[in-house]
Amino acid sequence: MSINSENAKTIEMELEWFQQLILLRGKISFEQSVTEEEIWNLPLPSVENQHSPYARLIKEHSMNLAERLVLILALIPHVKPSMLDLLHMKNTLYDIPFTEFGGIRYDKHKGYLPTGETAIFLLVGANLEKRFESLTLFSKEHFFLRNGILSLERSSTNEPLLYGMLSISQEYLSLLTVGDEYKPDFSPGFPAKRITTPQEWDDLVVTEQVQLGLEEIKDYVLHGKILKTDYQFGKKIKPGFKVLFTGPPGTGKTLTASLLGKHFKMDVYRVDLSMVVSKFIGETEKNLSGVFNMAESKNWILFFDEADALFGKRSKTTDSHDRYANQEVSYLLQRMEDFDGLVILCSNFKKNIDEAFFRRFQLVLDFDLPDAHNRHILWKKSITNEFKYAEDVDLEVLAEQHELSAASIINVLHYSILKCLGRNNRIIEKKDIQAGLRMEKIKEGKSIV
């Protein structure tokens, strides 16, 4: 049986059970023909012998009746929206929809979108004590939110919590229906993009100091969480591991983060903080909370680029932009402090980072421009077996005379190899390298001797 079929079987059982529950709620709250206890006496469908992702999720968290109701209610608009049509009924006394039903209705979308109020009403009706107890379903500590399964989406922070739309995450919507693993991509509501690399550790040429730092990071990924949870020393340290990468563009900072993810089979998600500041000013908490929540539940590496956009040295707060920026720094610092995983911040200009923030990092690695020795290694390693240098190309002279980053050397070789292919051969000639160097220096605003 396919995963689709297995999920469909489990969901059909949950929908039948939900149909019984919603009819029972009508008898309790409107006909008053049965008591509240009947809701909690309603037998739950057994998933003991089922192996669908939906069933596994239920068993993994030992979900009770309330949790299973909230989960299927969040899923219904995506799988069987007509099941909620009866909640469109109006209170004839006031000629308005029943307030206790909650729900959101859009002009274009004629279906009923459940809210926290909908879930609470179906569970406990008008019982205030039970209502208060049920609020834990939507707390930050509950596995629904902690694991990024579902949440209440409020249009404004001023509206009541339960007015928020009951929203299942794209990750779990995909998993619980078609059975696919969902990897989110950049969007206005998710300012992070997954980064990968086809390169290997041998392609990375860095200083010995950086290599030693990378070993410390690897040790954390392998042993850090065990140290925190299984040893007394763990009480003395904060969760997670925070690293700052600094250095000019093209020196391997992003490649290093990507290689760490590749080495440990962990997804790496990059957030451009300069864009968060410029485009999403005042919305950092909203946009980054989803990134942090998903990263923690999925064991991602978070890579924050252009860190000086938020952590740079500041003068006094002079306008609303500065006030928002200060709030965003506070929010990001707090989430970083609480994040139980690997966070890498990256800046091209170490001197621009406010010194007050350095104590927040367990490790600071400086990716300097390669020296002549490392530049020579890069010139040698950066071409593949398909190409070779002409005999008059002296790599030692190139390395000595031209101070370039690894990325710039690749750019020069890219230019030169395209010229090779244009001549229908695979010999990298000196004149092509010289032309490529000139192009690269012009791009950097420098002159070539």
N, C-alpha and C positions, 0 to 999 in steps of 0.2 A: 504494500500500500504506500502511495506517495505521501510526502509530508503535507501537501495540500489536502489530500483526502483525510489524513489523520486529524489535521486541524479542523476540517469541516465537521468531522464526526463529533469531536469534543465540543465544538461551538454549538452544534445543533442541540446537544444535550443541555448545554447551559441556557440556550434560548428557550427551550421548553420549560426548564425550571424557572427562568425569569418570568415567563408568561403566567405561570401559576402564582408567582409571588406578587405580580402587579395586580392580578385579579383579586388576590387575597387582601391586598392593601385597600382596594376599593370597597370590599365587604366590611373591613374594619373601620375605615374612616368615614364612609358615606352611608352604607346600609346599617352599620353597627350590629351586624348579625353574628360576628365572631370577635374573639378577643385578640389583643396584641400578641399574646403568647404563640398564636398560630403561625405567625411569621417565623419565629425562631424554632418552631417544631417542624417546619417544612424540610423534608429530607433533601440533602445535597446530592447531586448526581455523583456517582462513584467514578473516579478517574484512576483507580488503582491499577487496572490492567491496560491503561492507555499510554502511548509513548509519544504523542504529539508534543510539539513545543509548548502548546497551551496547557496540556496536562502536566508536563514537566514543571512549568512555572508554578502551577497550583501546588504541586507536591513539594517543590523546592522551598517554598515559603509557608507551607502548612496553612494555606489560606482558610480563614473561617468564612461564615456565611456573609458577613458584611463586606469582606474584602472581595469575595467572588462576585457579589452584586455590583460593586463599584467597577470591577474590571470588565464585566460583560456589558454594563451600562455605557462605559466609555467606548466600547467596541461596536455597539449596535448601530450608530449612525453610519458606520463604514461597511457593515455586512447585512443589516436588515432594518433600514430606517423606518419602514412602515410599522414596525412593532411599537413605536412610540407615538403613533398618530393619535391614540386615544387621549394623550396628555394635552392635546390641543383644545379640549373641551373648555367651555367658558363657565364662569360662575354667573348663573342667570340672575342672581339677586342684584349684582352690580354690573353685569354685562362686561366683564373683563375676564381674562384668563385667571385660573386659580393661582394665586400668589404662591401657595405652598408647593406647587408643582415645580417652581423654578423654571429653568429652561430658557433658551434663546431662540428667537425666530427671526430669520432674515427674509427680506422681500424676494430675493432671487432664489434662495434656498428654502423651499417650502417645508422641508423636514423639521423635526423637533430636535434641537441640540441640547442634551442634558447638562445641567450645572450641578454644583455641589448640593444645592437645595433639593434638586430632584432625587439625588441619592439618599439624602437624609430623610426626606419625606417617605420614600419607599421603605426605608429601614425602620424608622421609629415614629412616623406620623407626627403628632403634636406633642410628644413626650419630651419635655425640656431636659430632664435629667439624662435621658438616653441621647438626646441631641448633643449635649455637651460631651458625653463620652465618645460619641462618634466622630467628633472633630479630630481625633488623633489619626484618622484615616488620611488626613490631608496635612499632617504636620511634617516638618523637615526631617524628623527622626524616623518616620514610617518608611518601609522599604519601597513603597510606591514612588515617593519622591527621591529617596536616597539612591535608588538604583535607576532612576530615570525612566520608570515605567509609565507613569501618568501624573498629571498635575492639574491644578485649577488655574486656568488662564483668565486673569482679570483685565478688563480694559482700562481700569484706573485703580490706583492704590487706595483711593478714597471709598470705593464701593465695598460692601461686605464681602468677606472671604468666600462665602458659599454662593455668591452670585457669579463666581468665576466659572467659565465653561469647562466641563470635564473633558480633558484632552489627553488622549493616549499618544505617546511619543512615536515618531516615525519609525524608530528602531524596532519598537515592540509591535507596532501595527504590521510591519513587514514580517517579523518573526512569527506572529500568532496567526497570520493568514496564509501567505505564500511560503513561509518557512525560510525566507532568505535573510542572511545577515545584512543589516543595513549599515552603510558607512556614509554618514552625512557629508554634504559638501557645502561650500560657502554659500551663504544667503544673507539677506538683511537681518534675519533673526538668529543667524548662526555664523558669527564673524570668524570662522576658523576653516582652514583648508588642510586636508590630509596631504602630507609630503612624503615622497619616497625617493629612492635613488637606485639606479642600476649599478653603481660603483661599489667597490669593496674597500676594506681597511687598507689594503696595499696602495690604493689610489690617494690616500690621505697622507700628505707630507706636512708634519707639524713639529714643533720643538719638543725636546725631552720633557720640559715642564708640563706641556699640554698632555703628552702621553701619560705622564704620571697621574694627572688629574682625571683622565679618562678611565684609568684603572680604578680610581676611587669611585667614580660613578658606576662602573660595572659591579664593583663590590656591593654598592648600595642596592642596585637592582636585584642582585642575587641573594643578599642577606639582610637588607635594611628592615624589611617588615617583620622578619622573624626576630631580629634584635629588639624591635619595638614591642612586640607582643609576648615573646617567650622568655625574656630576661629582665631581671630587676633593673639593669641599666637603662632599659627602655623607658622607665618613668622619668629619667633625667633629660630625655631628648624629645624634640617636637616631631610630629608626624611628617613624613615625606622628606624630600631632598631638593634643595633649591640651589641652582647654579646660575652664575652670570658668565656669559661668553662676551668678550670684548675684542675689538680689533677692526682694522679697515675692511671694506667690502672685498669679497673674493678670497679671503684667507682660510675658508673651510668651516665656518661656524655652522651654517645650515647643513652642509654635507655631514658634519660630525653628528648633529642631531638625527639626521636621517639614517646614518650608519648604526647609531645606537638602537634605533627602532628596528632596523633590519636584523641586527645581531640577536636581539632578544625577542623577535617576532611580536613587537608591540607597535601599534599604530602611533604615528607622530602627527599632531595637529598644530599647525602654525597660525598664530593670531598676530596680525599687523597692528600694533598698538597705535601707530600714527594715524591709521585709518579709523580706528575706534574713537580716537580723540576728535578727528576732523569731521567724520560723517555721523557718528552716533553719540555726539556729546550729550551728556545727561542721561543716556540710556545704557551705560556700561553694565550696571547691575543686571538689568533685564537681559541684555545680549550675552553676557559672559556667564551668567548663572547656569544656563543650559549647557555651555561648554564644560564648565567645571563638574557639573552633576554627571554628565555622560562620561567624561574622562575618568572620574573616580570609579564608576561602575564598570567601565570597559578596560581599565588598566592602560590608559593611553599615556604617552609622553606629551606634555604641553610645552610648546615652543613659542615664546612671546618675542616677536621681532620688533625692532625700533623701540626698545625699552625706554630710551631717553625721552620719548614723547610724553611719557607719564612720570618718569622718575628723574627727569633732568633737574638741574638747579633752577630754582625759581626766585623771583623777587617777590615783593609783597603782593597779596591778592588784590587785583585792581578792577576786575570785571567778572561778569557771570561765567565767562569761559574759564577763568582761573578757579572760581569757586567750584564749578563742576569738575574740573580736573583734579582738584584736591580731594573731592569726594570720591572720585574714581580711583585715585591712588589708595585711599583708605580702604575702599572696597576690595581692590585687587590684592592689596597686602593681606587683608584678613582672609580672603579665600586661599591665597598662597600658603598662609600659616596653617590653615586647616586641611589643606589638600594632602592626602596620604599617598603621594606618588612623586614622580620625577617632574620638576618644573625647571625649564631652561629659559632664562631671559637673555636677550641678545642686544648689544649696542655696538655701533660702529665707533663710538667716541666715549671712551672710559672717563675722560676728564669732564664730560657733560653730566655724568650721573652724580646726583647729590650724595655726598659722603655718608649721610645719615642712613642711607638704605643699604650700605655694604654689609652691615652686621646681620642683615636678614638672610644672607646667603651662606651656605656651608662651604661653598667653593667658588672662587673667581678664576677663570682661565683667560689668559691674554693670547689671542691669536695674532701674533705680529706678522708683518710681511716677511716672507722667507729670506734667510741670508743667502749669500752666494753659494754655499754648499748645498742648501736645500733647493735653490733655484736650479742648480745643475742636475739634481735628482729629478726635479719636475720636468725639465727639458727632455731627459732620457726616458722617463716613465710615461710621459703623456702621449707619446705616439704608440700606435699598435703595430702588430707584425705586418700589417698590409702595406705600411709605408716605411721609408728610411730616408735619412738625411744624405744630402749630397756630400761628397768627400771634402769639399772646402768649407763646410759648416763646422765651426769650432764651438762646441757647447760650453766649454769652460769660459771662453771669451764672452759668449752671450750671457752666461750666468753672472760674470763679474761686472759687465758693463751696464746691464739693464735691470734695475730694481723693479720687479714686477710681482704681482700676486699670482697665486696659482690660477685663478680665473682668467687673468690677463694673458698668461702663457697659453692657456687653452684657446683663447680668442685669436692669438697670433697664429697658432698652429691650424686652427679652423680656416683662417684666411689662406694660409699657405697650401693646405691640402686641397682646397677648392681649386687653386691655381694648378696644382698637379693634375687633378682630374680633367681640367680644361685642356691640358697638354696631352692627355691620354697616357700619362705615366704615373708612377708612384714615388717619384724622387722629390723630396722637399729641398728646394734650392735656396741658396743664400739670399738672392735678390727678393724672393717671396717673403722670407722672414723679415728682411729689412723693411719691405713695404708694409707688412703686417704690424711690425713694431711702430712704424710711423703712424699708422691708423690708430693704434691703441694709445699712443702718447697724445695724439690730437684729441682723442675722446676724453682723456684725463686732463686736458688743458696744459700739457707739458710739451717741451720741445725735445727733439732727438738729435744728438750730436753725430 
